[in-house]
Amino acid sequence: TLQILLAEDNEINRFLAEELLKGLGHEVTTVQDGRQALDALARERFDVVLMDVQMPRMHGDEVTRRIRAGEAGDPNVPIVALTAYALKGDRERFLAAGMNDYLAKPIDMEELGRVLARIGSVGKGTE
């Protein structure tokens, strides 16, 4: 079981992703924007952050830079970008911003499981 922070501004996407994650047996905390994500990370520990890239007030890559700079919680928390716009070069841009991986929306169950399993195995090895 992973403690997951889901940062997604779209209510329907947030609901669907939360249901998928809970169905896989994970604990999920949801927020609607980058500011709320930083606040949640400052308050509690998460195993992974699923971060929508296109959010109001603060884009996912900006939130990621702030997390990596130590502004909220564990600066090494795994961050997975969620994006509906998986274009050539995006993966490199997300990784350059400090994200560990990315998932295209709509979220594919197998891909989600693979990413979470990899993050879960990495996290368990360092505790």
Secondary structure as GFF3:
##gff-version 3
##sequence-region A 1 127
A	DSSP	beta_strand	3	7	.	.	.	ID=ss1
A	DSSP	alpha_helix	11	23	.	.	.	ID=ss2
A	DSSP	beta_strand	27	31	.	.	.	ID=ss3
A	DSSP	alpha_helix	34	43	.	.	.	ID=ss4
A	DSSP	beta_strand	48	52	.	.	.	ID=ss5
A	DSSP	alpha_helix	60	68	.	.	.	ID=ss6
A	DSSP	beta_strand	79	83	.	.	.	ID=ss7
A	DSSP	alpha_helix	90	96	.	.	.	ID=ss8
A	DSSP	beta_strand	101	104	.	.	.	ID=ss9
A	DSSP	alpha_helix	109	126	.	.	.	ID=ss10
###
